[in-house]
Amino acid sequence: MLPLLTLYQYWSTSVCRDVQWTVDCRITRLRALTDARLLAGAIRVLHGLMIGDRLPQPLTVDFRPTELPPEPPVPFNTALPPVEETNLMVSYRV
């Protein structure tokens, strides 16, 4: 399903330049990554959604500026359980 979501994200972001479709696609991708227990990828997608990274502007070829300066997210360690102290700190920074 993830390759289809990648195609959907490309279509909604680059071709149609629709903000609502782009956000819907990222939320669907976030749910798919969470269901597949790929939590590190889900954290990256969630961080991009939270700061508004690469949201298209409908009338131009540019992207909207992010609302916050993009901080590199703290890496989520998939070897540890999600309730481990270092993994819990990831959610506070996002």
C-alpha positions as CSV (number, residue, x, y, z in Angstrom):
1,M,0.0,0.0,0.0
2,L,2.9,2.4,0.7
3,P,3.9,2.6,-3.0
4,L,0.4,3.6,-4.0
5,L,0.4,6.2,-1.2
6,T,3.6,7.6,-2.6
7,L,2.0,7.9,-6.1
8,Y,-1.1,9.5,-4.5
9,Q,1.1,12.0,-2.7
10,Y,3.0,12.9,-5.8
11,W,-0.3,13.3,-7.7
12,S,-1.9,15.5,-5.0
13,T,1.2,17.6,-4.3
14,S,2.9,18.1,-7.6
15,V,0.2,17.6,-10.3
16,C,-3.1,18.7,-8.7
17,R,-1.4,21.1,-6.2
18,D,-4.4,20.5,-3.8
19,V,-3.6,21.2,-0.1
20,Q,-6.6,19.1,1.2
21,W,-5.6,16.1,-0.8
22,T,-2.0,16.4,0.2
23,V,-2.9,16.5,3.9
24,D,-5.4,13.6,3.5
25,C,-2.7,11.6,1.8
26,R,-0.2,12.2,4.5
27,I,-2.7,11.3,7.2
28,T,-3.5,8.0,5.3
29,R,0.3,7.4,5.0
30,L,0.7,8.0,8.7
31,R,-2.0,5.5,9.5
32,A,-0.5,2.9,7.2
33,L,2.9,3.3,8.7
34,T,1.5,3.0,12.2
35,D,-0.4,-0.1,11.3
36,A,2.7,-1.6,9.8
37,R,4.6,-0.7,13.1
38,L,7.0,1.5,11.2
39,L,7.0,4.1,13.9
40,A,10.2,5.9,12.9
41,G,8.7,6.7,9.4
42,A,5.4,7.7,11.1
43,I,7.2,10.1,13.3
44,R,8.8,11.8,10.3
45,V,5.5,12.1,8.5
46,L,3.8,13.5,11.6
47,H,6.6,16.0,12.1
48,G,6.2,17.2,8.5
49,L,2.4,17.5,9.0
50,M,2.8,19.5,12.2
51,I,5.1,22.1,10.7
52,G,3.3,22.2,7.3
53,D,6.3,21.0,5.3
54,R,6.0,21.0,1.5
55,L,2.3,22.0,1.3
56,P,1.6,23.3,-2.2
57,Q,0.3,26.7,-3.1
58,P,-2.4,26.3,-5.7
59,L,-1.5,29.2,-8.0
60,T,2.2,29.0,-8.0
61,V,4.9,26.3,-8.4
62,D,6.3,27.1,-5.0
63,F,5.5,25.5,-1.6
64,R,4.1,27.2,1.4
65,P,6.7,28.2,3.9
66,T,6.8,26.1,7.0
67,E,5.3,27.7,10.2
68,L,8.2,26.6,12.4
69,P,11.8,26.2,11.5
70,P,12.2,22.5,10.7
71,E,14.2,20.9,13.5
72,P,15.6,17.5,12.7
73,P,13.4,15.1,14.7
74,V,15.0,13.1,17.4
75,P,15.4,9.6,15.9
76,F,12.9,7.0,17.1
77,N,14.7,3.9,18.1
78,T,12.7,0.9,16.8
79,A,14.8,-1.5,18.9
80,L,13.3,-0.1,22.1
81,P,9.7,-0.3,23.1
82,P,7.6,2.8,22.3
83,V,7.1,3.6,26.0
84,E,10.9,3.8,26.6
85,E,12.1,7.1,28.0
86,T,14.1,8.1,24.9
87,N,11.2,7.2,22.5
88,L,8.8,9.2,24.6
89,M,10.9,12.2,24.2
90,V,10.4,12.0,20.4
91,S,6.7,12.8,20.8
92,Y,7.4,15.8,23.0
93,R,9.7,17.4,20.4
94,V,7.3,16.8,17.5
